[in-house]
Amino acid sequence: MVDPIIPLAIPLLHRDHSIRGKRFMGKHQPYKNIDKFLIAERSLNYILRPVQGNKDKYPYTYKVENLGSKVAVTVDRAWTFSNHLILDFIGHELFEKEYRNVDKKRNTWRNDLSQALLFNYKNLLDLKDFDIPPDLNPYTTMYEELEKLKAKNKELNEFTSEKNNALDEKKYEKCQRTLQHNDQKIAELKAQIGTQKLHDIEELARRWSSVKVYMIEFSRYKFVERYKKFFKDRRTEYLTELIKRTSEVRFSLEYPIQKPIINEYVYKGKSVSKIIKTSPEPVKIENNKIFNYKAENNKIEITFNTFLGRAYVHNLLTLNTDWFEENYLKLDGYASAIYRHFFVTRSGNKVDQLPIKSLVEYFDWSKNSRYPEVIKRAFEDIKNAGLIADYRLKNNGSKFSKGYIEVEKSSK
């Protein structure tokens, strides 16, 4: 199923505009640990790796170990370390915005925000195969116009009711004429759509709106300044182009989504549901983008209104996450990808010996005779960034491929 990014007239209508607002980047640092500079969603950290090549290579499929079994990941165009980092930056901005008012248990999924998302897990899954039937597609634009008119009438009625006798006669008559005009237009739209189709579209809208659509808006200049170790001397136009390229990539994959394990019981005559733990549940997703964007002047707006995007936000805000040090932004290419997959996710902080075979399998280097040089250069970059203290290449006899890398962790 292709993600319904029309953005469907329907989801646009039911967008929660309370989530919009100005970003004050850098003023809110939720964690005191200076090593926790950038939060990133763990499932994608683990299963996405860089893919680059000529256009005729795509769609490109590779396999990666995930939750004990090999799974296929398909991309329809290039996915680089830069694409993944820009997703991290955007995710971090959203995380800080949504967690700004979370005071209790903010370091665990037991906080109120995460709990609400976890209890809504079934509604999220219900959107996986969401699609607009072909017979309803022509009517979604009319439905959007109808809903706008209804919302406008509601505002006008509230306005005239609040003002009561304070409105002069001309303003009151103008409001009444607008209401009558809108009512007439609403009746016409309902007639054009038809009773049954209107009912079907309203049901689709209800279903789509059962899971909040998250958005984030930010200033290009402040964004580039905040992540300057990555952007360096690049112009701000590079950010817009990179966001565009990142938003265009479509994935087909089995994506582990945070699933709540719920204990239901009766307490003092009342039914109680309590989340006792979470567990990653692989969900097959086909041909989905992660987000859509809109750029205007200095502002960029990101909307996670695809199923993969909603699932990504669900995982991010329920703290299926990893943290990067700021110096991680100094890495590029394979150094960035190696550190992301092998040293940050899961039990990465315990790695002191990394088999060469694991790197060869993950990056599919079996036919690349130059991979020893690539590995050496990548680990040298990781060391120079201060993320590890040192490393040593240990061969197994004369076979480099059967050796391992001994890693000495940074003492900071």
N, C-alpha and C positions, 0 to 999 in steps of 0.2 A: 504494500500500500504506500502510495506517495503521500507525504505529509500535506494536509490541507491548508496551504499557506495562501489562501485567496485574500488575505487572512480572513477569509470567509464571511465577510459582512457580519456574520453571527458573532464570532468572538470579539470583533471590534466593538460591537454594541455592548457587550457584557464585560468589557475591560474595566478593571478597578482603577479609576483614576486617582484614588487616594495614595497609590504607590508611587505616583509621580512626584517630582519635586527637585529642588536644587541639591547638588552634591557638594559637600564641603570636604573634599579629599584631604586627607592628612590630619584633620582635626580630631579624628576619633581613632585611637589605636586600642582595640579591644584586649590585646594581650601585651603584657609587660616584657615577655621574653624577647630580646632583640633578635634572636634567630628566627622568630616567627614573623617573617615579613610578608609572605605571600601564601594564601590558602589555595588549594587546588583539589578538584574532585578526584577521588582515589580510583574509581573504576576505570575512567578514561586514562588516568596516569598509567595504569597497568596494561591496558589492552591496545592503546593507540601508539604506533611507532611511525617515524618519518617514512614517507613514500614519495619518491620523486622520479620522474622519467618523462620520456616523450609522450605526446598526447595519445599515440596509438597504444600505449600501455594500459590505458584505462577503459573500463573499470579494472582495478587491480585488487587481487585477493591474496591475503596472507593468513597464516594460522599462528595462533598464540595460545600458550597454556593459560587457562583461566579457571579458577576454582576446581582444579584437579583434572581438567580435560582440555583437549585442543579444540579451539573454536575458530571459525573463519571470520575475518573482518574484510569488508570490501569498501573501497573508496572510489569515487568517480572522477577524482582529480588529485593533484598533488596535495599532500599534507606534510608540512615541515615543522621543525622545532619552533619557528616563528608563529605559525598558525596556532600551535598548542599554547604557547606563551600568551598570545593575545587573548585566547579564551580564558586562561588563568587570570589575567588582569581584569577582564570584564567580570568574571565570576567573583573575584575578590571585592570589586566595587559593590556588586549586588549583596554579597555576604555582609559587608560592613554596614550597608544601608539597612538591611533587614534585621541585623542583630544589634543595631544602635539602641533599641529600647528593651533588649533582653538582658535582664539583670541577674536572674537566678538560674543556676545550673547551665550557664552559657557554654561551658566546655564539654557538654554531653548532650546526647539526643533527648535527655529527660527534661529539657527546657520546654516551655509552653509552645513556642513556635514549631520546634521539631515534632513535638507530640501531635499537634494539629495536622501537620503534613502526613505523619505516619498513620494516623487514624483515617486519613483520606486516601490511603493506598489503593483501595479497591476502585474508587472513582477514577484515579489516575490510570489504572490498567484498563478501565472501560474505554478510555480514549485511544487505545493502541490501534484499533482498527477503525477509528472514526473516519467517516467519509461522507460526502454529500452526494446523495443519489442523483444521477443525471437529470431526472425529471424535476428536481427541486433547484438545481443550479441556476436556472434563469431567473428565479424568484428571490434569491438571497439579497440582491441589491435593493429590490423593492421593500423587502422586509426590514433592511437596515434603515431606509428612509422612513418607513412607518414608525419604527421604534424611536427615531430621532424626533419625529413630530409629536409622539406621545410624551416623550420626555420634556419637550418644549412646552407643551400644554400644561404639564404638571407644574413646571416652574412658574408659568404665568398665573395659574390658579393660586399657587402659594403666595406669589407676589401681591396679587390683588387682595387676597384674604388678609395678609399681614398689614397692608397699607389701609385697608378698609375705607374709612371716609377721608383719609388723607390725600387720596388721589383726586386731581381735578377732573372735571367731566371729560375733557378731550383725551387725556391719557387713559382714562377708564374705557372710553369708547374704542380707542385704538387697540387696547388689550382684548376687548370683546370681539372686535373684527378679526384680529389675528387668531383667536381661539376658534371662531366660526370657520375661518378659512382652513385652518389645520384640521378641524373635525371633518370638513368636507373632503379634504385630500386623504385623510386616514380611511374614510369610507370607500373612496375610489380605489385606494391601494388594496384594501381587503377584498374588494370585489374582483380586482384583477388577479390576485393571488388565488382566491377561492378558499372556502372554509376548510376543506380537508388538507390542502397543501399548507395553509397557514398553521393548522394544528401540527402537522409533521415538522415544519420548520421550527416552531416554538419548542417542540420536544428535542430537536437537535440542539437548539440554543441552550436549553436547560441542561442537557447532558454536557455540552462543551464547557459551560460555566460552572460545572461542579468542581473544577480544579482551577485555582487562581492562575491567571496569566501574569508572570512577573516581567517587569521592565526596569531598565536603568538608563538614566540620561546623564551625560557628563560633558564637560568642556574638553575639547581636544588638547588645548594648551596645558591645562592642569594635569590631564592624564599623562601626556608625554613627560612632563616635569616630574611626576611622581615615580614613573618607571624609567628614569633617565639612564640607568645603568644598561638598559636594553636599547633604548632609542638613540642614546649617545648624541651625535650631531645630526641625526636625520631630521628632515623637515616634518612638520605636523601632517602634511599631505600623505606621507608614508603610512601614518596610522589609519587614515580613511581607506587607503588602498588595501592595507593588510586586513582590516575588518571586512571589507568587501570580499576578498578572496577566501577568508575563513568562513564567512557566512554562506558561501556558494558550495562548499564541500558537502556531499551527501554520503551517508554511511549506511551500510547494512551489516548488522552485527548482533551478537547476543550480549545485551548490556545488563550487568548486575545492578538491580535496583534495591534500595533499602526496604526490606519488608518487615513489618512489625510482627512479633510473636505475641499474641494477645491472650491473656488469661481472663476468662469470664466467670464471675461467681455472684452469689447473692449475699448482700450484707445488710442486715437489719431490714429485710424484706424488699430491698432494692437491688436491681441488676447492676453490676459494676463490671466495667471493662478496663483492664490494666495492661499496658505494654510491659512485658518482662524483659525482652531483649529484641535485637534486630538481627536480621540475617539477609545476606545478599541473594536475591532471586534473579537468575538470568532470564531476560525477556528478549525475544527475537524482534528486532526492529528492522524494517526494510526501507531503504531509499529515503532517509530522513536527514534534513539539515539540523543544526543545533540551534541557530537563532536567525532572526531577520533584523535588518538595521535600516535606519533612516538618518541621513546626514544633512544638516542645514546650517550654513554659516559655520560657527564655531562649535555647534552642538551636535552630538551623536546620540541617537536613541536606539537601544537594543531591546528587542522583544523576544522572549523565549516562548513562542507560540506554536512550535512543532511538538510532536510527542516526545522525540528525543530531547528537545530543549526543556520540556516540562520535567522529564525524568532526571535530567542533569541537575536542574534546580532543586528537585526533591532530594537528591543525594547530597548536594552541596549544603543545603540548609538543615539536613538531618545529620550533618557532620560525618558523612562518609568521605573523609578528607585527609589530606597530607599538608604539611607545611614546608615551605622552602625558605632558606636564608636569602637575604638580599643579594649576596654574591653569586647566587645561582644565575642571576640575570646576565652575568658576564659570559656564561657558556653559550656556545652555539653548536649546530650540527650534531654529530654523534656524541660529543661530550655531554650536551644537554640531554639527549635521549637516554644515554646510559645512566646518568645520575638520576633522572626522573624514574626510570623503571626499576633499577637495581638497588638504589641507595635510599630512596624516599618512601616508596610504597611498601605496604605489608611489614615485613621484618627487616627492611633495608638498613635500619640503624644498627643492626647486629652483624652486618656483613663484614667479615675480615678476610675471607677468601672467596674469590669469584672465579668459577671455572671458565676457561676460554670457550669451552663447548657451549655454555649458556648464552654467551654473546653471539657466537656464530649462528646458533639456532634461532635466536630472537630476531636478528637482523637479516637472516637468510644469506649469510656470507660464504656459504660452502663453495660457490663458484667464483669467489672474489679472491684472487691470489694476494691482493694488497691489504687484506684485512689486518695482518699484524701491525703494519705501519699506522693504520687508522686507529687501532686500539691504543697503541703507544702514545700517539698524538692526543687522543681524547683524554687519557688519564693524566697526561702532562698538563692539559688545560684545566682539568678538575683540581689538580694539585696547585696550580698557579692561582686559581681563584680562591684558594684557602679553604676548600670544602673537605679535603683530606690532607693529612700531614705528609704522607709519602705513599709510594706503592712500589712493588717489586714484581717483575715478571718471572714466574717459576716454570721452567720447561719440564716436561716429563720425558727424560732422556733427550732425544733430538727432536721430538714432536712438539712443536709449539701449540698445536691444536688440542693436545691432551694435557696441557699445563693449566696453570691458574694464575690469578693475580692476587698477590698478598697486599692487603690494604691496611694502612695505619691511619686511624681516624684522627681528625683534628682535635686538639685538646680544648678548644674554646667552647 
